């Protein structure tokens, strides 16, 4: 089969006369940059596989010599299946090159290793996706008894995954904040600080309380998503609160001073004469507390005119008299 291959020297960013130290230094730098547990950008894992493949070949003198001999025409991307020495490569592979007796002391070099600052190495395991040239020339990555992810987690020190749960609080708790003890479905209990002014849907982070890390890596975080329990008195819109303010027809027509419920009790508000249903009366700063860069919300009392369901004889007489003397027609806007 025709096998096209890439230039491993170009992949590592070194020239063909690079020393073993040059190759090792370049690989170490790029491996730390592109390792999938560190770099989550698209293409990072593919790039990591490429540099790992290149390093696996170029760090070994025997493999490097074979690559140099077979890859003389790499820039043209030529088929090397008939190149001098090709049969020797496959003969070596069948005798154990990449298996027992070849390449690495442990009998297989499927586990690519990253060098750390102290000179030690950590196996990344079978990363998969190596080029056809690498697979046919060196037998590919074989991974020995561990999955790719398990080997990488074990040797690199993978961070545990984050977890999320919901916490339901009252509107008053959201406004004033405070400490709350919660119990999760898995039996864990926490004392949680609820910040004043937290909004519905926001998350509270409990650092290190997520899934346990692998290979000595840190644990993930636990996020508590806040759900504010519906309140019969108020509607929440951002940091603003809305409440219906029932008024009588004469209060709406003549004006009045009435009580409005707030989160902290009640407040007196003036209903201007001639107020219609739907008019909003604003109480500045009586909404939810502000955040770091946000002002406190406001409370809006929405006028809602209500009429008596049962009239006394005198009330009926007065309404009938008003109907006779008034020229007001709301359907004409007068």
PyMOL commands that set and color helices and strands:
alter all, ss='L'
color gray80, all
select helices_A, chain A and resi 8-12+20-34+44-58+61-70+74-76+86-95+132-138+148-156+171-176+249-254+313-325
alter helices_A, ss='H'
color red, helices_A
select strands_A, chain A and resi 112-115+121-125+163-169+178-183+189-194+203-206+222-228+235-237+240-248+256-262+265-271+280-283+299-306
alter strands_A, ss='S'
color yellow, strands_A
deselect
rebuild
show_as cartoon
